[in-house]
Amino acid sequence: MTANTALIVLDVQKAIDDPKWASKNNPGYVDKIVDLLAGFRAAGIPVIHIRHDEPNPASTYHTDGPGNAIKPEVAPLPGEPVIAKNVNCAFIATDLEKYLHDHGITRLVFTGVVIHNSMDASIRVAHCLGFDVILPLDATTAIDVTDAKGIRHDAQTVFDLFAAVLGSEYCTLSTTDDVIAALPA
C-alpha cells in the first residue's frame, strides 16, 4: 500500500447495534476495523469516515437519533475527514470523489456495514469511477434478508453471495491481516 491509498470506514455508527441489525454474520468485524485503523494510522495512510445521515425518522441511522453517532471504538481522530451521506452510496451527493482526486488517492480499502447495502453500492460506484478497490471480508458484515417471496436468507448466505459478486468484478477480496501486512513499516 502506498500514499495513493485510503481506508474508507463506512456507516460504522451506533445504529448498527439496534436489535433490528442483530442477525450479523461476522460479530468480530468491528475489532477488525479497529485493527485496520491502527495499521493505517501508524503507516500515515489517510483514513476517511463516511457517516450515514438518514432523513427518515424511522431509521436507526436518523440524523437526529441516538444511532447516528459513529461508534466510539472507530471514532475519527482530529484531521480525519468525516463525509456525511444520506443515501446508501458514499459517492452520491457528497464530495468524496472530489476529495479522493484532490488528494491523489486511487486505491480504496473499504470497511464498514453492511456488505449488501451501502458497501455494495459504494464499492460498485468506486470501481466504475476507476478506483482500485480492496475489501477485507473479515472487516464487514451482513444481516438476514427477506426476499420478495417472503423467504428469509441467513446473514452468512447473504454475505457469501455479495462477496462473490463484488469479488468477481468490482474489487479484490482480502483479509484484514493481509491488508495490514501490505502497509509500509
Beta strands, then each sheet from edge to edge (+ up, - down):
strand 1: 5-10
strand 2: 47-52
strand 3: 82-85
strand 4: 107-112
strand 5: 132-136
strand 6: 145-146
strand 7: 152-153
strand 8: 172-174
sheet 1: 3+ 2+ 1+ 4+ 5+ 8+
sheet 2: 6+ 7-
end
